[in-house]
Amino acid sequence: MSIREEIERMECETLSPYAALSVNSRGRDVCEEQCDIRPVFQRDRDRILHSKAFRRLKNKTQVFLTPRGDHYRTRLSHTLEVSQNARTIAKALRLNEDLVEAIALGHDLGHTPFGHAGEFALNEVCSDGFKHNEQSVRIVEKLEKDGQGLNLTWEVRDGILNHQSRLMPHTLEGKIVRLSDKIAYINHDIDDAIRAQVLKEEDIPLELKKTLGFTTRQRLNTLIHNIIMNSMGKDDIIMSPEVEEAMIELRRFMFQNVYENPVAKGEEVKAKAMLKQLFYYYMEHIELLPEKFLRMRGEGEKDERIVCDYISGMTDQYAIAKFSEYFLPQAWQVDGY
């Protein structure tokens, strides 16, 4: 018996009857020989972790664009906090931690530079629209590894695609990530907003703090414990009505006071204009795209989609550098003077 088979046997014996077992995976689009050490979801986790798209997350905006400070969240640190929350819940409920971690690490791979501002910009200029969750799936299915994709399992791709509020994953592990994403960004965005002096702890409504907690630590503890206690032994991931409503209200409070705050989002108009200009420029000069993107034209992909693929993969700094290269006068010097 291989190490992988031994781990799979242990999953069957120890995990909840509601867990997504590695041996029961719906599999990959392209059949592969199994690893002798790692079950399929662990293998997916590793592929995402080693992908270029994952590494680029460290230089993509979470909420605050180009902040002056070392401790503001980036898209990468957000992803790691989602993963940590999700794994805590999965372990307590005896669900598949490898699947939860793979979904969590991959859920935001498709995010644009400059956070949701970039997503809105590309959605406005692309006739087929642009959604970061769909782009995350496109990255793992097609764009990574020079067009080969990562060939992930169905369960991981389903969790990545359906991590947003309006959607629902098919596995409990995916449902954990869906809630862990909200728990992470609501709480760490409060922390960042306080650091940026956009918000004070006292601004949070007292009734919400009485239900959820008076500090970030207390709120995280309340939300995670509530999910675990209410989901134990059930074929669903749920919260108590009181705590769920308080979380929804806290999220609404954050939209009103942070996500739509002109101080916090003052540079978003510029960021959106910059990405739109890049989009129109590349549509007229598509030959400037790297060869791996140009090859997609021969495969029947629309120019709009290819340009969105390229721009959405940029980090904040790279997008600024390309905009500067194409639209700002460059310094020059005459030899000898």
VOBA-1610 file (N, C-alpha, C; in pm, whole numbers, padded with zeros to 5 digits, always signed):
BEGIN
Met+00085-00120+00000Met+00000+00000+00000Met+00088+00125+00000Ser+00062+00219-00091Ser+00141+00341-00100Ser+00105+00436+00015Ile+00189+00537+00034Ile+00160+00638+00137Ile+00028+00708+00107Arg+00005+00739-00020Arg-00122+00804-00057Arg-00241+00717-00020Glu-00233+00590-00049Glu-00344+00499-00018Glu-00366+00488+00132Glu-00258+00493+00209Glu-00271+00489+00354Glu-00341+00615+00406Ile-00305+00730+00348Ile-00371+00856+00387Ile-00519+00852+00348Glu-00548+00799+00231Glu-00688+00787+00188Glu-00767+00695+00281Arg-00704+00588+00325Arg-00769+00497+00418Arg-00800+00567+00550Met-00703+00648+00597Met-00723+00722+00722Met-00836+00824+00708Glu-00845+00887+00590Glu-00957+00980+00567Glu-01090+00908+00583Cys-01101+00792+00523Cys-01226+00716+00529Cys-01263+00679+00672Glu-01162+00654+00754Glu-01186+00609+00891Glu-01210+00723+00988Thr-01151+00839+00962Thr-01152+00945+01062Thr-01237+01068+01025Leu-01259+01094+00897Leu-01332+01214+00860Leu-01483+01194+00876Ser-01553+01305+00882Ser-01699+01305+00893Ser-01762+01233+00774Pro-01877+01170+00794Pro-01947+01109+00680Pro-01990+01211+00575Tyr-01985+01340+00611Tyr-02022+01446+00517Tyr-01901+01506+00445Ala-01781+01458+00477Ala-01659+01512+00416Ala-01645+01467+00272Ala-01576+01548+00193Ala-01542+01510+00055Ala-01412+01429+00061Leu-01424+01300+00044Leu-01307+01212+00051Leu-01227+01218-00079Ser-01096+01210-00065Ser-01009+01215-00183Ser-01040+01102-00280Val-01071+00985-00228Val-01097+00870-00316Val-01227+00884-00393Asn-01315+00973-00347Asn-01444+00992-00413Asn-01447+01114-00504Ser-01332+01174-00528Ser-01328+01293-00613Ser-01384+01262-00752Arg-01452+01361-00810Arg-01499+01346-00948Arg-01384+01349-01049Gly-01266+01381-01000Gly-01147+01371-01084Gly-01114+01497-01162Arg-01023+01480-01257Arg-00970+01591-01336Arg-01021+01581-01479Asp-01017+01692-01551Asp-01058+01690-01691Asp-00967+01600-01774Val-00837+01603-01739Val-00740+01516-01807Val-00689+01414-01706Cys-00709+01288-01736Cys-00668+01182-01643Cys-00516+01182-01625Glu-00473+01160-01500Glu-00331+01155-01468Glu-00303+01034-01379Glu-00178+00992-01381Glu-00136+00889-01288Glu-00133+00948-01147Gln-00183+00876-01051Gln-00188+00925-00912Gln-00048+00940-00855Cys-00032+01038-00766Cys+00092+01054-00691Cys+00099+00942-00587Asp+00219+00891-00559Asp+00231+00781-00462Asp+00231+00831-00318Ile+00239+00965-00300Ile+00244+01021-00165Ile+00120+01104-00132Arg+00078+01188-00226Arg-00025+01288-00197Arg-00160+01251-00257Pro-00268+01258-00177Pro-00403+01246-00233Pro-00431+01364-00326Val-00538+01355-00403Val-00562+01450-00512Val-00578+01595-00465Phe-00647+01617-00353Phe-00670+01755-00309Phe-00542+01818-00254Gln-00458+01739-00188Gln-00329+01789-00143Gln-00242+01826-00263Arg-00249+01746-00364Arg-00173+01772-00486Arg-00220+01902-00552Asp-00352+01924-00553Asp-00406+02049-00607Asp-00356+02169-00527Arg-00358+02155-00394Arg-00309+02262-00307Arg-00167+02301-00345Asp-00083+02200-00365Asp+00057+02225-00399Asp+00070+02293-00535Arg-00010+02253-00631Arg-00003+02313-00764Arg-00039+02461-00758Ile-00141+02494-00682Ile-00180+02635-00668Ile-00070+02714-00598Leu-00016+02659-00492Leu+00088+02726-00415Leu+00210+02758-00501His+00242+02672-00596His+00361+02691-00680His+00331+02766-00810Ser+00208+02810-00829Ser+00172+02878-00953Ser+00221+03023-00953Lys+00241+03077-01072Lys+00281+03216-01086Lys+00170+03309-01040Ala+00046+03274-01072Ala-00068+03358-01033Ala-00074+03375-00882Phe-00042+03269-00807Phe-00043+03278-00661Phe+00064+03374-00612Arg+00184+03367-00670Arg+00292+03455-00626Arg+00261+03601-00655Arg+00189+03627-00764Arg+00158+03767-00798Arg+00061+03831-00698Leu-00011+03752-00621Leu-00107+03807-00526Leu-00042+03897-00422Lys+00087+03878-00397Lys+00154+03958-00295Lys+00163+04105-00335Asn+00149+04135-00462Asn+00157+04273-00509Asn+00026+04319-00574Lys-00085+04266-00524Lys-00216+04310-00569Lys-00294+04366-00451Thr-00368+04473-00477Thr-00443+04544-00374Thr-00551+04456-00312Gln-00568+04467-00181Gln-00685+04411-00114Gln-00794+04519-00107Val-00775+04623-00027Val-00871+04733-00020Val-00802+04867-00046Phe-00692+04891+00025Phe-00625+05020+00016Phe-00521+05020-00097Leu-00542+05107-00196Leu-00453+05114-00311Leu-00322+05181-00273Thr-00212+05115-00313Thr-00077+05166-00290Thr-00063+05232-00152Pro-00092+05163-00043Pro-00085+05223+00089Pro+00059+05249+00132Arg+00078+05355+00211Arg+00211+05384+00265Arg+00221+05317+00402Gly+00271+05199+00404Gly+00281+05122+00527Gly+00302+04975+00495Asp+00375+04907+00580Asp+00412+04768+00554Asp+00307+04668+00602His+00207+04713+00676His+00121+04617+00744His-00021+04609+00690Tyr-00049+04679+00581Tyr-00179+04666+00518Tyr-00188+04534+00443Arg-00307+04477+00442Arg-00325+04349+00374Arg-00309+04365+00222Thr-00254+04264+00162Thr-00254+04249+00017Thr-00348+04134-00017Arg-00365+04109-00146Arg-00450+03997-00185Arg-00391+03865-00135Leu-00259+03857-00122Leu-00196+03734-00074Leu-00221+03714+00075Ser-00200+03818+00156Ser-00222+03800+00300Ser-00369+03773+00329His-00459+03833+00251His-00602+03800+00264His-00624+03652+00237Thr-00565+03602+00131Thr-00581+03461+00094Thr-00533+03369+00206Leu-00422+03402+00267Leu-00368+03319+00375Leu-00459+03324+00498Glu-00519+03439+00525Glu-00611+03448+00639Glu-00738+03368+00613Val-00787+03371+00489Val-00902+03287+00453Val-00868+03140+00476Ser-00751+03100+00431Ser-00708+02961+00445Ser-00700+02920+00591Gln-00645+03006+00673Gln-00631+02974+00815Gln-00767+02958+00882Asn-00858+03052+00856Asn-00993+03041+00912Asn-01062+02912+00867Ala-01051+02885+00737Ala-01120+02769+00680Ala-01065+02638+00735Arg-00935+02630+00749Arg-00875+02506+00802Arg-00914+02484+00947Thr-00924+02590+01025Thr-00967+02576+01164Thr-01106+02516+01172Ile-01196+02566+01088Ile-01334+02516+01087Ile-01338+02372+01037Ala-01266+02345+00928Ala-01267+02210+00870Ala-01212+02106+00967Lys-01105+02140+01037Lys-01047+02045+01132Lys-01146+02013+01244Ala-01213+02117+01295Ala-01308+02096+01405Ala-01426+02010+01361Leu-01466+02024+01235Leu-01582+01949+01184Leu-01541+01817+01120Arg-01414+01785+01124Arg-01359+01662+01063Arg-01392+01654+00914Leu-01376+01768+00847Leu-01391+01772+00702Leu-01253+01774+00638Asn-01247+01776+00506Asn-01121+01758+00436Asn-01040+01887+00432Glu-00938+01894+00516Glu-00853+02013+00523Glu-00779+02041+00394Asp-00735+01937+00325Asp-00661+01958+00199Asp-00750+02025+00095Leu-00874+01982+00087Leu-00967+02042-00010Leu-00996+02187+00028Val-01022+02212+00156Val-01048+02347+00203Val-00930+02439+00171Glu-00809+02392+00197Glu-00691+02476+00175Glu-00670+02503+00026Ala-00691+02403-00057Ala-00674+02423-00201Ala-00772+02528-00253Ile-00898+02517-00212Ile-00998+02615-00256Ile-00962+02754-00205Ala-00924+02763-00078Ala-00892+02893-00019Ala-00774+02959-00089Leu-00670+02883-00116Leu-00551+02941-00179Leu-00577+02981-00324Gly-00676+02918-00387Gly-00703+02948-00528Gly-00818+03042-00553His-00892+03080-00449His-01020+03148-00472His-01005+03287-00534Asp-00892+03355-00511Asp-00875+03491-00562Asp-00765+03502-00667Leu-00725+03393-00727Leu-00618+03399-00827Leu-00653+03491-00944Gly-00782+03504-00973Gly-00824+03583-01088Gly-00845+03730-01060His-00812+03774-00939His-00832+03916-00909His-00737+04004-00989Thr-00788+04119-01026Thr-00715+04217-01106Thr-00620+04298-01019Pro-00532+04379-01082Pro-00463+04481-01003Pro-00565+04581-00950Phe-00534+04642-00837Phe-00618+04745-00774Phe-00754+04691-00728Gly-00757+04565-00689Gly-00874+04509-00624Gly-01000+04513-00709His-01112+04538-00643His-01240+04537-00713His-01253+04652-00811Ala-01175+04760-00791Ala-01178+04869-00888Ala-01134+04819-01024Gly-01029+04736-01027Gly-00984+04679-01153Gly-01084+04584-01213Glu-01151+04506-01127Glu-01254+04414-01174Glu-01369+04491-01238Phe-01413+04599-01174Phe-01522+04680-01230Phe-01481+04741-01364Ala-01356+04786-01374Ala-01310+04848-01498Ala-01313+04749-01614Leu-01260+04629-01594Leu-01259+04531-01702Leu-01400+04483-01734Asn-01484+04475-01634Asn-01623+04435-01658Asn-01697+04537-01744Glu-01658+04663-01731Glu-01723+04770-01809Glu-01677+04774-01954Val-01552+04736-01980Val-01499+04749-02116Val-01506+04620-02198Cys-01519+04506-02130Cys-01524+04378-02201Cys-01670+04342-02228Ser-01705+04317-02354Ser-01844+04291-02391Ser-01898+04164-02326Asp-01811+04069-02296Asp-01853+03945-02230Asp-01851+03957-02078Gly-01810+04073-02028Gly-01804+04094-01884Gly-01678+04034-01823Phe-01655+04066-01697Phe-01539+04012-01625Phe-01576+03994-01479Lys-01557+03872-01428Lys-01580+03841-01287Lys-01458+03766-01235His-01409+03808-01120His-01281+03753-01074His-01291+03605-01038Asn-01408+03558-00992Asn-01420+03416-00959Asn-01412+03329-01085Glu-01475+03376-01193Glu-01466+03304-01320Glu-01324+03309-01375Gln-01257+03423-01356Gln-01120+03435-01403Gln-01027+03344-01324Ser-01055+03325-01196Ser-00973+03233-01115Ser-00979+03092-01173Val-01099+03050-01213Val-01114+02918-01274Val-01043+02914-01409Arg-01055+03021-01486Arg-00988+03027-01617Arg-00836+03015-01601Ile-00783+03074-01497Ile-00639+03065-01472Ile-00597+02921-01448Val-00669+02851-01360Val-00627+02714-01326Val-00660+02615-01436Glu-00758+02647-01521Glu-00794+02555-01629Glu-00715+02580-01756Lys-00675+02706-01782Lys-00621+02738-01913Lys-00493+02821-01913Leu-00483+02920-01826Leu-00376+03019-01841Leu-00245+02979-01777Glu-00249+02911-01664Glu-00124+02872-01598Glu-00045+02772-01683Lys+00084+02767-01656Lys+00176+02675-01724Lys+00168+02692-01876Asp+00173+02820-01920Asp+00177+02853-02063Asp+00063+02789-02142Gly-00056+02793-02084Gly-00173+02746-02156Gly-00215+02604-02125Gln-00137+02533-02044Gln-00174+02396-02009Gln-00273+02390-01893Gly-00271+02493-01807Gly-00355+02491-01688Gly-00298+02398-01582Leu-00363+02393-01468Leu-00316+02312-01356Leu-00388+02178-01346Asn-00493+02160-01427Asn-00567+02034-01428Asn-00611+01993-01288Leu-00681+02082-01220Leu-00726+02057-01084Leu-00852+01971-01083Thr-00881+01915-00968Thr-01001+01833-00953Thr-01127+01919-00962Trp-01238+01851-00992Trp-01366+01920-01004Trp-01404+01991-00874Glu-01381+01928-00760Glu-01422+01984-00632Glu-01352+02116-00602Val-01223+02123-00634Val-01147+02247-00609Val-01197+02358-00701Arg-01216+02327-00827Arg-01264+02429-00922Arg-01405+02476-00885Asp-01488+02383-00840Asp-01624+02420-00797Asp-01619+02517-00679Gly-01532+02490-00583Gly-01520+02578-00467Gly-01467+02715-00504Ile-01371+02720-00595Ile-01316+02848-00641Ile-01424+02929-00713Leu-01496+02865-00802Leu-01598+02935-00881Leu-01710+02990-00794Asn-01749+02915-00692Asn-01870+02948-00616Asn-01842+03005-00477His-01731+03078-00461His-01697+03128-00328His-01767+03259-00293Gln-01837+03321-00387Gln-01902+03448-00360Gln-02041+03431-00298Ser-02092+03539-00239Ser-02218+03533-00164Ser-02335+03482-00247Arg-02342+03524-00373Arg-02458+03492-00456Arg-02454+03349-00509Leu-02346+03277-00481Leu-02329+03141-00533Leu-02316+03042-00418Met-02321+02912-00449Met-02311+02812-00344Met-02233+02690-00395Pro-02122+02657-00331Pro-02046+02539-00370Pro-02121+02409-00343His-02075+02300-00404His-02142+02171-00389His-02086+02087-00274Thr-01973+02128-00217Thr-01914+02054-00106Thr-01919+02138+00022Leu-01919+02071+00136Leu-01914+02144+00262Leu-01784+02222+00273Glu-01677+02165+00219Glu-01547+02232+00223Glu-01552+02365+00145Gly-01620+02364+00031Gly-01637+02487-00045Gly-01721+02588+00030Lys-01825+02540+00100Lys-01910+02629+00178Lys-01832+02692+00294Ile-01739+02617+00350Ile-01654+02673+00457Ile-01571+02789+00403Val-01510+02771+00287Val-01428+02878+00229Val-01515+03000+00196Arg-01634+02976+00145Arg-01726+03086+00111Arg-01752+03175+00232Leu-01776+03116+00350Leu-01797+03194+00471Leu-01666+03249+00527Ser-01560+03171+00517Ser-01430+03214+00571Ser-01377+03336+00497Asp-01409+03346+00369Asp-01369+03462+00290Asp-01432+03589+00349Lys-01561+03585+00378Lys-01630+03701+00435Lys-01576+03734+00575Ile-01561+03629+00656Ile-01510+03649+00792Ile-01373+03717+00787Ala-01287+03672+00696Ala-01152+03726+00686Ala-01155+03871+00643Tyr-01223+03901+00531Tyr-01210+04037+00479Tyr-01284+04140+00565Ile-01397+04103+00623Ile-01466+04199+00709Ile-01376+04239+00826Asn-01315+04140+00889Asn-01236+04168+01009Asn-01101+04229+00979His-01030+04180+00879His-00899+04242+00853His-00914+04378+00787Asp-01025+04401+00717Asp-01047+04533+00659Asp-01080+04636+00768Ile-01147+04593+00875Ile-01166+04682+00991Ile-01031+04719+01049Asp-00945+04620+01065Asp-00811+04643+01120Asp-00733+04742+01033Asp-00736+04722+00902Asp-00664+04811+00811Asp-00726+04951+00810Ala-00858+04958+00817Ala-00926+05088+00816Ala-00893+05168+00941Ile-00883+05100+01055Ile-00842+05167+01179Ile-00697+05216+01166Arg-00612+05132+01108Arg-00472+05170+01087Arg-00462+05293+00996Ala-00550+05299+00897Ala-00548+05411+00801Ala-00623+05533+00853Gln-00678+05522+00975Gln-00753+05631+01037Gln-00878+05669+00956Val-00931+05571+00885Val-01058+05588+00815Val-01173+05552+00908Leu-01141+05471+01009Leu-01242+05416+01099Leu-01184+05409+01239Lys-01269+05419+01339Lys-01231+05395+01478Lys-01315+05280+01531Glu-01260+05206+01623Glu-01334+05093+01682Glu-01468+05141+01738Glu-01471+05262+01791Glu-01593+05315+01849Glu-01701+05341+01745Asp-01663+05349+01618Asp-01761+05375+01512Asp-01850+05255+01484Ile-01802+05136+01517Ile-01880+05015+01492Ile-02002+05015+01585Pro-02121+04994+01530Pro-02242+04998+01614Pro-02233+04909+01736Leu-02277+04962+01850Leu-02266+04891+01976Leu-02340+04758+01974Glu-02458+04753+01914Glu-02535+04629+01910Glu-02460+04518+01837Leu-02387+04555+01731Leu-02308+04455+01658Leu-02193+04406+01744Lys-02131+04496+01818Lys-02019+04456+01904Lys-02068+04368+02020Lys-02188+04396+02068Lys-02242+04311+02176Lys-02263+04168+02128Thr-02299+04154+02002Thr-02323+04020+01946Thr-02194+03952+01903Leu-02107+04027+01837Leu-01990+03965+01773Leu-01862+03981+01854Gly-01850+04088+01932Gly-01728+04110+02008Gly-01678+04252+01992Phe-01595+04294+02088Phe-01549+04433+02093Phe-01410+04451+02033Thr-01348+04344+01986Thr-01217+04353+01920Thr-01217+04257+01801Thr-01120+04274+01712Thr-01108+04184+01597Thr-01093+04040+01643Arg-01012+04020+01745Arg-00990+03885+01797Arg-01120+03823+01847Gln-01199+03901+01923Gln-01325+03849+01975Gln-01424+03819+01862Arg-01426+03906+01760Arg-01520+03884+01649Arg-01483+03759+01570Leu-01356+03740+01543Leu-01314+03619+01473Leu-01350+03495+01555Asn-01325+03502+01684Asn-01355+03390+01773Asn-01504+03357+01772Thr-01587+03460+01778Thr-01733+03441+01779Thr-01780+03377+01649Leu-01738+03432+01537Leu-01786+03385+01407Leu-01742+03242+01378Ile-01616+03211+01405Ile-01565+03077+01377Ile-01629+02974+01470His-01637+03006+01598His-01702+02914+01692His-01849+02893+01655Asn-01916+02998+01613Asn-02058+02988+01580Asn-02081+02893+01463Ile-01997+02903+01361Ile-02009+02812+01246Ile-01986+02668+01291Ile-01884+02645+01371Ile-01851+02510+01414Ile-01965+02451+01498Met-02013+02527+01595Met-02117+02477+01686Met-02248+02448+01613Asn-02281+02531+01514Asn-02408+02515+01443Asn-02401+02416+01327Ser-02279+02379+01285Ser-02263+02286+01172Ser-02224+02146+01217Met-02192+02129+01344Met-02145+02000+01393Met-02249+01891+01367Gly-02206+01783+01301Gly-02292+01669+01275Gly-02400+01693+01172Lys-02387+01800+01092Lys-02488+01832+00992Lys-02428+01832+00852Asp-02513+01806+00756Asp-02470+01807+00616Asp-02487+01947+00558Asp-02436+02046+00631Asp-02443+02185+00586Asp-02347+02267+00672Ile-02314+02386+00624Ile-02231+02479+00699Ile-02318+02602+00725Ile-02353+02622+00852Ile-02450+02726+00885Ile-02407+02803+01009Met-02472+02917+01029Met-02452+02999+01147Met-02587+03017+01216Ser-02584+03060+01342Ser-02709+03093+01409Ser-02766+03219+01344Pro-02899+03232+01340Pro-02961+03350+01275Pro-02911+03482+01332Glu-02894+03490+01463Glu-02853+03615+01527Glu-02713+03656+01482Val-02620+03561+01485Val-02481+03593+01449Val-02468+03617+01298Glu-02540+03539+01219Glu-02536+03560+01074Glu-02587+03699+01037Glu-02697+03741+01099Glu-02753+03873+01071Glu-02656+03983+01115Ala-02590+03962+01228Ala-02493+04061+01276Ala-02375+04071+01179Met-02330+03957+01125Met-02221+03960+01027Met-02263+04034+00900Ile-02386+04009+00855Ile-02438+04079+00736Ile-02445+04229+00762Glu-02489+04267+00880Glu-02498+04409+00915Glu-02359+04472+00924Leu-02263+04398+00978Leu-02126+04450+00987Leu-02067+04468+00847Arg-02096+04375+00759Arg-02051+04388+00620Arg-02114+04511+00554Arg-02243+04533+00580Arg-02311+04651+00526Arg-02249+04779+00582Phe-02216+04776+00710Phe-02148+04891+00773Phe-02015+04919+00705Met-01941+04813+00671Met-01811+04831+00607Met-01826+04891+00467Phe-01929+04851+00395Phe-01951+04910+00263Phe-01978+05059+00275Gln-02060+05096+00371Gln-02097+05237+00386Gln-01982+05323+00436Asn-01895+05266+00519Asn-01794+05347+00587Asn-01650+05326+00538Val-01625+05217+00468Val-01489+05190+00422Val-01484+05163+00272Tyr-01557+05062+00225Tyr-01545+05022+00085Tyr-01591+05131-00011Glu-01683+05218+00035Glu-01730+05328-00049Glu-01686+05464+00008Asn-01592+05461+00101Asn-01542+05583+00161Asn-01448+05656+00065Pro-01472+05784+00036Pro-01389+05856-00061Pro-01242+05868-00020Val-01214+05864+00111Val-01076+05869+00156Val-01006+05738+00126Ala-01072+05627+00162Ala-01012+05496+00140Ala-01003+05461-00008Lys-01099+05510-00087Lys-01106+05469-00227Lys-01077+05584-00323Gly-01013+05690-00272Gly-00991+05809-00351Gly-00913+05789-00479Glu-00827+05689-00482Glu-00745+05666-00601Glu-00809+05569-00700Glu-00926+05515-00665Glu-00987+05414-00751Glu-01026+05468-00888Val-01070+05593-00895Val-01108+05652-01024Val-00988+05651-01118Lys-00872+05686-01064Lys-00750+05685-01145Lys-00714+05543-01188Ala-00726+05449-01094Ala-00690+05310-01125Ala-00780+05254-01236Lys-00910+05280-01226Lys-01003+05231-01328Lys-00973+05294-01463Ala-00947+05424-01465Ala-00916+05491-01591Ala-00789+05436-01654Met-00691+05405-01569Met-00564+05353-01619Met-00583+05216-01683Leu-00658+05128-01618Leu-00677+04993-01673Leu-00761+04997-01800Lys-00859+05087-01805Lys-00938+05100-01928Lys-00851+05149-02044Gln-00762+05244-02015Gln-00672+05293-02119Gln-00580+05182-02169Leu-00530+05101-02075Leu-00447+04988-02115Leu-00526+04890-02201Phe-00650+04866-02166Phe-00734+04775-02243Phe-00749+04825-02387Tyr-00786+04950-02402Tyr-00807+05005-02537Tyr-00676+05006-02616Tyr-00566+05034-02547Tyr-00437+05039-02616Tyr-00398+04900-02668Tyr-00414+04797-02582Tyr-00379+04662-02625Tyr-00474+04609-02732Met-00598+04654-02730Met-00690+04613-02836Met-00643+04666-02972Glu-00579+04782-02972Glu-00527+04839-03096Glu-00387+04788-03129His-00316+04741-03027His-00178+04695-03046His-00162+04556-02982Ile-00246+04465-03024Ile-00247+04333-02960Ile-00116+04258-02979Glu-00040+04298-03079Glu+00089+04232-03104Glu+00188+04254-02990Leu+00159+04349-02900Leu+00249+04376-02787Leu+00234+04273-02675Leu+00130+04193-02681Leu+00111+04092-02577Leu+00215+03981-02591Pro+00251+03917-02480Pro+00345+03804-02487Pro+00294+03693-02578Glu+00385+03617-02631Glu+00354+03515-02731Glu+00251+03414-02681Lys+00258+03377-02553Lys+00164+03276-02503Lys+00020+03325-02510Phe+00000+03457-02502Phe-00135+03511-02516Phe-00176+03519-02663Leu-00081+03553-02749Leu-00111+03562-02891Leu-00147+03425-02949Arg-00090+03320-02895Arg-00123+03185-02943Arg-00270+03153-02923Met-00330+03214-02823Met-00471+03188-02793Met-00563+03240-02904Arg-00515+03339-02981Arg-00596+03390-03092Arg-00619+03279-03195Gly-00516+03200-03219Gly-00529+03090-03313Gly-00617+02977-03263Glu-00646+02979-03134Glu-00734+02878-03074Glu-00878+02925-03067Gly-00904+03042-03128Gly-01041+03092-03134Gly-01082+03186-03024Glu-00989+03226-02937Glu-01023+03319-02829Glu-01039+03461-02884Lys-01135+03535-02830Lys-01154+03674-02870Lys-01040+03761-02818Asp-01008+03866-02895Asp-00905+03960-02852Asp-00941+04023-02718Glu-01068+04055-02697Glu-01111+04115-02571Glu-01076+04027-02452Arg-01104+03899-02467Arg-01078+03807-02357Arg-00929+03792-02332Ile-00852+03787-02438Ile-00707+03773-02424Ile-00647+03895-02355Val-00692+04014-02395Val-00643+04136-02333Val-00682+04141-02186Cys-00804+04099-02153Cys-00846+04092-02012Cys-00760+03993-01934Asp-00729+03880-01996Asp-00641+03782-01931Asp-00508+03846-01894Tyr-00452+03921-01987Tyr-00320+03980-01966Tyr-00325+04089-01859Ile-00421+04180-01870Ile-00429+04291-01776Ile-00466+04243-01637Ser-00560+04150-01627Ser-00602+04103-01495Ser-00490+04030-01422Gly-00396+03975-01496Gly-00284+03906-01433Gly-00175+03999-01382Met-00182+04126-01418Met-00079+04221-01377Met-00085+04249-01227Thr+00030+04277-01168Thr+00033+04332-01033Thr+00007+04482-01042Asp-00018+04545-00929Asp-00040+04690-00929Asp+00079+04763-00992Gln+00199+04726-00948Gln+00319+04795-00995Gln+00342+04775-01143Tyr+00315+04654-01192Tyr+00338+04627-01334Tyr+00239+04705-01421Ala+00115+04715-01375Ala+00016+04792-01450Ala+00057+04939-01458Ile+00105+04994-01346Ile+00151+05133-01346Ile+00270+05150-01439Ala+00361+05052-01438Ala+00479+05061-01524Ala+00442+05056-01672Lys+00348+04970-01709Lys+00307+04961-01851Lys+00233+05087-01893Phe+00149+05141-01804Phe+00078+05266-01835Phe+00178+05379-01856Ser+00277+05386-01769Ser+00380+05488-01782Ser+00457+05473-01912Glu+00487+05349-01949Glu+00562+05323-02072Glu+00485+05369-02196Tyr+00355+05348-02197Tyr+00276+05378-02317Tyr+00222+05521-02321Phe+00198+05583-02205Phe+00125+05709-02205Phe+00197+05828-02144Leu+00309+05805-02075Leu+00382+05917-02014Leu+00512+05940-02089Pro+00551+06066-02111Pro+00678+06095-02179Pro+00795+06037-02100Gln+00887+05976-02172Gln+01004+05917-02108Gln+01123+06012-02118Ala+01203+06017-02014Ala+01323+06102-02017Ala+01421+06048-02120Trp+01494+06140-02185Trp+01595+06099-02281Trp+01714+06192-02270Gln+01826+06149-02325Gln+01948+06226-02312Gln+02029+06216-02441Val+02081+06329-02487Val+02167+06330-02604Val+02307+06288-02562Asp+02368+06196-02638Asp+02503+06153-02606Asp+02598+06270-02601Gly+02685+06271-02501Gly+02788+06374-02492Gly+02744+06498-02415Tyr+02621+06499-02362Tyr+02579+06617-02287Tyr+02491+06577-02169
//
